[in-house]
């Protein structure tokens, strides 16, 4: 039971960290790239390459990186959408 809780906590911390990186990267790229969708794509590519370069996924299996990057950027998109909606 404790191992499961520790694993869930570690996955939550990893997801929160990558979501924070996604938010910061998309906002920073927004200063250079006007279209937000292109900023998101560039951010996803950069984070995916970084996670792949540090060896996050086992060799021959890119799906953990793809899922983590996709979910973290999805959460970041929802946060930015909600921020824009609340600011109106």
JONOR-V833935 format. One record per backbone hydrogen bond with DSSP energy under -1.0 kcal/mol. CO is the residue of the C=O (numbers start at 1). NH is the residue of the N-H. E is the energy in kcal/mol with one decimal. If there is no record, write none. Layout:
# JONOR-V833935
{{CO | NH | E} {CO | NH | E}}
This chain:
# JONOR-V833935
{{1 | 5 | -2.2} {2 | 6 | -2.4} {3 | 7 | -2.3} {4 | 8 | -2.5} {5 | 9 | -2.4} {6 | 10 | -2.3} {7 | 11 | -2.5} {8 | 12 | -2.3} {9 | 13 | -2.4} {10 | 14 | -2.3} {11 | 15 | -2.5} {12 | 16 | -2.6} {13 | 17 | -2.4} {14 | 18 | -2.4} {15 | 19 | -2.1} {16 | 20 | -2.1} {17 | 21 | -2.2} {18 | 22 | -2.3} {19 | 23 | -2.5} {20 | 24 | -2.5} {21 | 25 | -2.6} {22 | 26 | -2.6} {23 | 27 | -2.4} {24 | 28 | -2.5} {25 | 29 | -3.0} {26 | 30 | -1.5} {28 | 31 | -1.1} {29 | 32 | -1.1} {29 | 33 | -3.5} {35 | 39 | -1.7} {36 | 40 | -2.5} {37 | 41 | -2.2} {38 | 42 | -2.5} {39 | 43 | -2.3} {40 | 44 | -2.6} {41 | 45 | -2.3} {42 | 46 | -2.5} {43 | 47 | -2.6} {44 | 48 | -2.5} {45 | 49 | -2.4} {46 | 50 | -2.2} {47 | 51 | -2.7} {48 | 52 | -2.2} {49 | 53 | -2.5} {50 | 54 | -2.0} {51 | 56 | -2.6} {58 | 61 | -2.0} {62 | 66 | -2.2} {63 | 67 | -2.8} {64 | 68 | -2.3} {65 | 69 | -2.7} {66 | 70 | -2.4} {67 | 71 | -2.8} {68 | 72 | -2.4} {69 | 73 | -2.2} {70 | 74 | -1.8} {71 | 75 | -2.3} {72 | 76 | -2.1} {73 | 77 | -2.4} {74 | 78 | -2.1} {75 | 79 | -2.4} {76 | 80 | -2.5} {77 | 81 | -2.6} {78 | 82 | -2.7} {79 | 83 | -2.5} {80 | 84 | -2.1} {81 | 85 | -2.0} {82 | 86 | -2.7} {83 | 87 | -2.0}}
